Structures are given as C-alpha cells and as structure tokens.
Amino acid sequence: MALLGLGYAGFGADNLEDWRQFGTGLVGLQAVERGNSLLAFRMDDRKQRIVIDRAMGEGTRFFGWEVADAAALDALAARLEAAGVHVVAEPQTLADARRVRRLISFHDPAGNRLEAFYGAEIDDTPFVPGRSISGFRTGPLGLGHAVLTVENIEPVMAFYVGVLGFGLSDYISKPFRAYFFHVNARHHSLALIETGKNGMHHLMVELFSLDDVGQCYDIAQTEEGRVSVTLGRHTNDFMTSFYARTPSSFMIECGWGGREIDPATWQPVEMHDGPSLWGHERVWLPPEDRAVAREMRLRAAASGLRAPVQVMEGNYKLMSGTCAWWDGVKQGS
C-alpha cells in the first residue's frame, strides 16, 4: 500500500485554552507552543501529531497520511491526477509548519482536506505526557484512526479504496451504516458513517494501559456533558474505550487493546452484532437508534458473544486456572 498510516490531524478552533486543558488534562497529550494562533500536541517522539489552528476557522480540518519517501509521494500524486483529482504541491513553508520534509494536498469527495507527506521530524527531547499515563500506541500503526460522517458512503468509499488503496476491514448496517478501512496492521485507520451530512465524528487515540483509559474516564465524568459514549468494547477491533466530547464538539475516543490484522490476508465481513459487545451507550444517537443498539448488545450478551482481549507482551500476567468450567472451555478450544 502507498499509505503507511495516519500521521497527523489538524482542526480549526478559536478556543485554544479549552483545547489545551482538554488535550493535556484529560487525554494526556503534551502541548507544544506554536504562537498565538496555533496549538500543537505531541503523543510520541514526533514533533507534533495533532494541531489546533485558530486561523483555519471553526469546523475545518485536515488529515495527514504518511508515505515512505519522495518516490512514493510522487507516485501517489500521479495516481491521484490520473483519477482526475486536483493535487497541490505545497510550499516548503507549509511542510515546515507540519514538521515534515514535503507534502501534497487534495480533497476527498466529501470535501475533507487530505495531505500526504514523508519525512516526519523527530523531536530531540522525550515525550512528556500532560498527565500521568503510560503513553500512546503509535509507531507503524500511525496516530490512531479518524471517523468521518458522510452524506453518501458510496462515492467516498470508492475514492479511499479505489484511488488511495485503503482495504475494507468490515462494515455494519445497524443501528447505523458504517464502513471501516485499514492501511496497516491497525484494524482501521479510517471509518465512514452515513448520516446524511459531511463532518467529523471522532478521532481515536490508543493508550498502552487499560488503567490509563479508566482514569481518563474518571476525569471526563467530572465534567458535565463531557462523556459522549460510555465505556464499552467494540465488536470489530475489540477496543475497550469511551468517547469524550472535545471543545470543538466532535469526539476523541480514548481506547486500549485494539486488534491487529494482516492486511495481506484479511477478508472483510459484515458485522451483524452491532458495533459494541457491551457498553458504549451513544448519547448522540436518536432515542429509537439507541434502543436498537441496546437491544443488539443484550442479544449479543444472551448469545454468549465474547472476544479475546488483545494485549502486548509485558502488558498482562497469566493466572493459574482455578475454575473447572473455564479449564474445560480452554481444553475444548
């Protein structure tokens, strides 16, 4: 695949101080000063991953997709132009502001500004989280994932899959229509939800520790209206997470335990058990859709739907079996 992962994201917003408090005090990002009109956040060794820019205007956004090198960037630009997509070779001043070596820009059919780049700058100082957390899972998986709302999924999906080379991971049709796409081993780096209008739904960041997420959830619950989706676990990427409303009204999903896939062999499927195994009460859904989602979770529980916890080496401890029933289940599997 030409794209390696979601490298960075940027959002236009006037309330930089609210964003600073949210990003550092709740999510655990490191704030980096970039002048009076721009606030940047670090989440690993890179100089910046998320940008909040007052000059862009409220509600605007961009997403930076990483490629390997200059040759890959040129090949992507040629592929886009061959598909009739207008491509802009951005000046070095913008590349410097994005903290990358070079970039191009273009738009998807829903009007989202996309950038492709290579050569992200590495900071010479260690990442210092805004609150006590174990860190974020990035590296070859990228920043996390972005979820967009779209008026009509088909043309947008055709662009991301047919032109940019995303792979379809899976999709759901109830309680809403959503498609999930990958470019690396992260189950999805992009998802599209059909809502009848184009917009930003959420950005996901994955933490190293489940306790990081739980403590973040505690902080979010101290602020009225901050929790937009309660703690729960997804059926497709197995992420345990909750969603917090940002100062710009879209959400950030704080998660742990996302699954990895093999893009070379992965076969997409339709998920019939809804988006969540348990929890994830979506306060933004209409009441009738919330009722459908709740019924799907209860049906999944009644049927015994379970999924293995996704852990990294050193992030768990095996216990001895003390339950005859569970030992029997393991022997039979």
C-alpha positions in Angstrom: 0.0 0.0 0.0 1.2 3.5 -0.8 -0.1 4.9 2.5 1.6 3.8 5.7 -0.8 5.3 8.3 -2.5 8.4 9.7 0.5 10.7 10.5 -1.2 13.8 11.9 -4.5 15.7 12.0 -5.5 19.3 12.4 -8.6 21.2 13.4 -9.7 24.8 13.2 -10.9 26.2 16.6 -11.0 29.5 18.4 -10.8 28.2 22.0 -7.2 27.2 22.2 -7.1 27.3 26.0 -10.0 24.9 26.3 -8.2 22.6 23.9 -5.1 22.8 25.9 -6.8 21.8 29.1 -8.7 19.0 27.3 -5.7 17.7 25.5 -3.3 17.6 28.4 -5.5 17.2 31.5 -7.9 14.7 30.1 -6.3 12.8 27.1 -2.7 13.1 28.3 -1.2 14.8 25.3 1.8 17.1 25.5 1.1 20.7 24.5 3.7 22.4 22.3 3.6 26.2 21.8 3.4 27.3 18.2 2.5 31.0 18.6 -0.7 32.9 19.4 -3.0 31.2 16.9 -1.8 27.6 16.8 -1.5 24.9 19.4 0.2 21.6 18.7 0.2 18.3 20.6 2.8 15.6 20.8 2.0 12.0 21.7 5.3 10.2 21.0 8.7 11.1 19.6 7.4 13.1 16.7 7.4 16.9 16.9 3.6 17.1 16.5 0.7 14.8 15.9 -2.4 17.0 16.4 -2.7 20.7 15.5 -5.4 23.2 16.7 -5.3 26.3 14.5 -7.3 29.4 15.2 -6.5 30.8 11.7 -8.2 27.9 9.9 -11.7 28.7 11.2 -14.1 26.7 13.4 -15.0 23.3 12.0 -12.3 23.0 9.3 -9.9 20.0 9.4 -7.1 18.2 7.6 -5.6 14.7 7.8 -2.0 13.9 7.0 -1.4 10.4 5.5 2.2 9.2 5.5 4.1 7.6 2.7 7.6 6.1 2.7 9.7 8.6 0.7 9.8 11.1 -2.2 9.3 8.4 -4.8 6.1 7.2 -3.1 4.8 10.7 -2.8 5.3 11.4 -6.5 3.7 8.1 -7.4 0.7 8.9 -5.3 0.4 12.4 -6.8 0.5 10.8 -10.3 -2.2 8.3 -9.3 -4.5 11.0 -8.0 -4.1 13.2 -11.1 -4.8 10.2 -13.3 -8.1 9.7 -11.4 -9.0 13.4 -12.1 -8.2 14.6 -8.5 -6.6 18.1 -8.3 -3.3 17.8 -6.4 -1.4 20.8 -4.9 2.4 20.5 -4.3 2.5 22.5 -1.1 5.3 25.0 -0.5 8.2 24.3 1.9 6.7 26.8 4.4 3.7 24.6 4.9 5.9 21.5 5.1 7.9 23.2 7.8 4.8 24.1 9.7 3.6 20.5 9.5 7.1 19.4 10.7 7.6 17.1 7.6 10.0 17.2 4.7 7.5 17.5 1.9 3.7 17.2 1.3 0.9 17.4 -1.2 -2.7 18.2 -0.6 -6.0 17.2 -2.2 -9.7 16.7 -1.2 -11.9 13.6 -0.9 -15.4 13.6 -2.5 -16.9 14.8 0.9 -14.7 17.9 0.9 -12.2 16.8 3.5 -8.7 18.2 3.1 -6.2 15.4 2.9 -2.4 15.8 2.9 0.2 13.2 2.0 3.7 13.5 3.3 7.0 11.9 4.1 9.9 12.6 6.4 8.2 13.5 9.7 10.5 15.3 12.1 11.6 13.6 15.3 12.0 15.7 18.4 15.3 15.6 20.3 13.5 15.7 23.6 11.4 12.8 25.1 7.6 12.9 25.1 6.3 14.3 28.3 2.6 13.5 28.8 0.2 16.1 30.1 -0.9 13.8 32.9 0.4 10.6 34.3 -0.1 7.9 31.6 1.9 5.1 30.2 1.9 6.5 26.6 0.2 6.1 23.3 0.4 3.2 20.8 1.5 4.8 17.6 4.7 3.8 15.6 3.9 1.9 12.4 0.2 1.9 13.3 0.1 5.7 13.0 -1.6 8.3 15.2 -4.8 6.2 15.6 -7.9 6.4 13.5 -10.3 9.1 12.1 -14.0 8.6 11.7 -15.9 10.9 9.3 -19.6 11.4 8.8 -20.7 11.4 5.1 -23.8 12.2 3.2 -23.4 9.2 1.0 -20.9 6.4 1.6 -20.5 5.0 -1.9 -18.6 7.8 -3.7 -16.4 8.5 -0.7 -15.6 4.8 -0.2 -14.8 4.4 -3.9 -12.2 7.2 -3.6 -10.5 5.8 -0.5 -10.5 2.2 -1.7 -10.1 2.6 -5.5 -7.8 5.6 -5.6 -5.9 5.7 -2.3 -5.7 2.0 -1.8 -7.4 1.5 1.5 -8.6 -2.0 2.4 -12.1 -2.7 3.7 -11.9 -4.3 7.1 -15.7 -4.8 7.8 -19.0 -2.9 7.9 -22.3 -2.7 9.8 -25.8 -1.7 8.7 -27.5 -1.4 12.1 -28.1 0.8 14.2 -26.3 3.0 11.6 -24.4 2.3 8.4 -20.6 2.4 8.8 -17.6 1.1 6.9 -14.1 0.5 8.4 -10.8 0.7 6.4 -7.2 -0.2 7.0 -3.8 0.8 5.6 -1.6 -1.1 8.1 -2.0 -3.7 10.9 -4.3 -1.4 12.8 -7.9 -2.8 12.3 -9.0 0.5 10.9 -7.3 3.9 10.4 -10.4 5.4 8.8 -14.1 4.8 9.1 -17.1 6.4 7.4 -20.6 6.7 8.9 -23.5 7.6 6.7 -25.5 10.3 8.5 -26.8 12.5 5.6 -24.2 15.2 6.1 -20.4 15.5 5.9 -18.5 16.2 9.1 -16.1 15.0 11.7 -17.3 12.2 14.0 -14.3 11.3 16.1 -10.5 10.8 16.4 -9.2 7.7 18.2 -6.0 7.6 20.3 -4.9 4.3 21.8 -3.2 4.1 25.2 -0.8 1.5 26.4 -2.7 0.7 29.6 -6.3 -0.1 30.4 -5.9 1.9 33.6 -5.0 5.0 31.5 -8.4 4.7 29.9 -10.2 4.1 33.1 -8.6 7.1 34.8 -9.3 9.3 31.8 -12.9 8.1 32.1 -13.0 9.2 35.7 -11.7 12.7 34.7 -14.2 13.0 31.9 -17.1 12.2 34.3 -16.3 15.1 36.5 -17.3 17.5 33.6 -20.9 17.8 32.7 -21.6 16.6 29.2 -18.0 15.5 28.5 -18.8 11.8 28.0 -20.5 11.3 24.7 -20.2 7.5 24.6 -19.9 5.5 27.8 -17.2 2.9 28.5 -17.6 -0.2 26.3 -15.9 -2.7 23.9 -16.2 -2.9 20.2 -17.1 -6.0 18.3 -14.8 -5.5 15.3 -11.5 -4.0 16.6 -12.0 -5.3 20.2 -11.1 -1.8 21.6 -12.2 -1.0 25.1 -12.9 2.7 25.1 -15.1 5.7 25.8 -15.6 8.9 23.8 -15.2 12.4 25.1 -16.6 15.5 23.6 -13.9 17.9 22.5 -14.1 21.7 22.8 -14.9 21.6 19.0 -17.9 19.2 19.6 -16.5 16.2 17.7 -15.3 13.4 19.9 -12.0 11.8 20.8 -12.1 8.1 21.6 -9.7 7.0 24.3 -9.1 3.3 23.8 -7.0 0.3 24.8 -6.4 -3.2 23.4 -7.1 -2.7 19.7 -6.6 -5.7 17.5 -4.0 -6.1 14.8 -4.8 -7.7 11.4 -2.7 -8.9 8.5 -3.7 -6.7 5.5 -2.3 -9.2 3.0 -4.8 -11.9 4.1 -7.7 -10.1 5.7 -11.2 -10.7 4.3 -13.9 -8.1 5.1 -17.1 -9.2 6.6 -20.4 -7.7 7.6 -20.8 -7.4 11.4 -24.3 -8.5 12.4 -23.9 -8.0 16.2 -23.7 -4.2 16.1 -20.7 -2.0 16.9 -20.3 -3.0 20.6 -20.1 -6.1 22.7 -21.2 -4.2 25.8 -21.4 -0.6 27.0 -20.9 2.3 24.5 -24.2 4.0 25.2 -24.2 6.6 22.5 -25.9 9.7 23.9 -25.7 11.4 20.4 -28.0 8.8 18.8 -31.7 9.4 18.4 -33.7 7.5 21.1 -35.0 4.9 18.6 -31.5 4.2 17.4 -30.2 4.0 21.0 -32.9 1.4 21.6 -31.8 -0.7 18.6 -28.2 -0.5 19.7 -29.1 -1.5 23.3 -31.2 -4.5 22.0 -28.3 -5.6 19.9 -25.9 -5.6 22.8 -28.3 -7.5 25.0 -28.8 -10.1 22.2 -25.0 -10.4 21.9 -24.7 -11.0 25.6 -27.5 -13.6 25.6 -25.9 -15.5 22.8 -22.6 -15.6 24.7 -20.7 -13.5 22.2 -17.1 -13.0 23.5 -13.8 -11.9 22.1 -10.2 -12.4 23.4 -8.5 -9.5 25.0 -5.8 -8.0 22.8 -2.6 -7.5 24.8 1.1 -6.7 24.2 4.0 -8.6 25.7 4.6 -7.4 29.2 1.1 -5.8 29.5 -0.5 -8.8 31.2 0.1 -11.6 33.7 -1.2 -15.1 33.3 -3.0 -16.6 36.3 -3.4 -20.2 37.2 -6.7 -21.8 36.3 -9.0 -22.2 39.3 -12.3 -22.8 37.6 -13.2 -26.2 36.4 -15.7 -24.9 33.9 -13.2 -22.4 32.4 -10.4 -25.0 32.3 -12.8 -27.3 30.4 -13.5 -24.5 27.9 -9.8 -23.9 27.3 -9.2 -27.6 26.7 -12.0 -27.9 24.3 -11.0 -24.8 22.2 
